[in-house]
Amino acid sequence: MPDHMHFFAAPGLPELSLESWGKYWKSQFSKAHKDRSKRLQTDHWDTRLRRGESYEEKWQCAVSHPVRHGLVARAEDWPFQGELFKLRWE
């Protein structure tokens, strides 16, 4: 999406809060993109997933956003998506 991102993440350190983790990634984006007009919002909204079924439902919702907003005809046509690592549910 042009104005926000969806992360499915599991910070590896229990003492690392989701808020701190998000601030870190936003700072990395800002360092890489010096253009002040391309900034991320300072706040965040998070949903904590607790089971695999919820993960799949939320993943499908995020993947379909560009289609719902008329940016592409098919979700797979959106170039800014993908997985780095699959989160495992035990």
C-alpha positions as CSV (number, residue, x, y, z in Angstrom):
1,M,0.0,0.0,0.0
2,P,1.3,3.5,-0.7
3,D,0.5,4.8,2.7
4,H,1.1,1.9,5.1
5,M,2.7,-1.5,5.6
6,H,1.6,-4.8,7.1
7,F,4.2,-6.8,9.0
8,F,3.6,-10.3,10.3
9,A,6.4,-10.5,12.8
10,A,7.6,-12.4,15.9
11,P,10.3,-10.3,17.5
12,G,13.0,-12.8,18.7
13,L,13.7,-11.3,22.1
14,P,11.0,-11.5,24.7
15,E,12.1,-8.2,26.3
16,L,11.7,-6.4,23.0
17,S,8.3,-4.8,22.8
18,L,6.3,-4.7,19.6
19,E,6.4,-0.9,19.8
20,S,10.2,-0.8,20.0
21,W,10.5,-3.3,17.2
22,G,8.2,-1.1,15.0
23,K,10.2,2.1,15.8
24,Y,13.4,0.3,14.8
25,W,12.0,-0.6,11.3
26,K,10.5,2.8,10.8
27,S,13.9,4.4,11.6
28,Q,15.6,2.1,9.0
29,F,13.1,3.2,6.4
30,S,13.7,6.8,7.2
31,K,17.5,6.4,6.9
32,A,17.2,4.6,3.6
33,H,14.7,7.2,2.2
34,K,16.0,10.7,2.8
35,D,13.0,12.2,1.0
36,R,11.0,13.9,3.8
37,S,7.8,13.4,1.9
38,K,8.1,9.7,2.2
39,R,7.7,9.2,5.9
40,L,5.8,6.5,7.9
41,Q,3.3,7.4,10.5
42,T,4.7,7.7,14.0
43,D,2.0,5.5,15.6
44,H,1.0,1.9,14.9
45,W,-1.9,-0.4,15.1
46,D,-1.2,-4.0,16.0
47,T,-3.2,-7.2,16.3
48,R,-1.6,-10.1,18.2
49,L,-2.3,-13.4,16.6
50,R,-2.6,-16.4,18.8
51,R,-3.4,-19.3,16.5
52,G,-2.7,-20.4,12.9
53,E,-6.2,-19.9,11.6
54,S,-6.1,-16.2,12.6
55,Y,-2.7,-15.9,10.8
56,E,-4.1,-17.2,7.5
57,E,-7.2,-15.0,7.8
58,K,-5.2,-11.8,8.5
59,W,-2.6,-12.7,5.8
60,Q,-5.3,-13.0,3.1
61,C,-6.8,-9.7,4.3
62,A,-3.4,-7.9,4.0
63,V,-2.7,-9.5,0.6
64,S,-6.0,-8.4,-0.8
65,H,-5.7,-4.7,0.2
66,P,-4.1,-3.5,-3.1
67,V,-7.0,-5.1,-5.0
68,R,-9.7,-3.6,-2.7
69,H,-8.1,-0.2,-3.1
70,G,-8.0,-0.5,-6.9
71,L,-4.2,-0.5,-7.2
72,V,-4.0,-3.9,-9.1
73,A,-6.5,-6.3,-10.6
74,R,-5.1,-9.4,-8.8
75,A,-3.3,-9.6,-5.5
76,E,-0.3,-11.4,-7.0
77,D,0.3,-8.4,-9.3
78,W,1.2,-6.2,-6.4
79,P,5.0,-5.9,-6.5
80,F,5.5,-5.0,-2.8
81,Q,4.7,-8.2,-1.0
82,G,6.2,-11.4,0.1
83,E,7.6,-13.4,2.9
84,L,11.1,-13.4,4.3
85,F,10.4,-16.2,6.8
86,K,7.2,-18.2,7.4
87,L,6.1,-17.9,11.0
88,R,5.6,-21.3,12.6
89,W,2.7,-22.1,14.9
90,E,3.4,-24.7,17.5
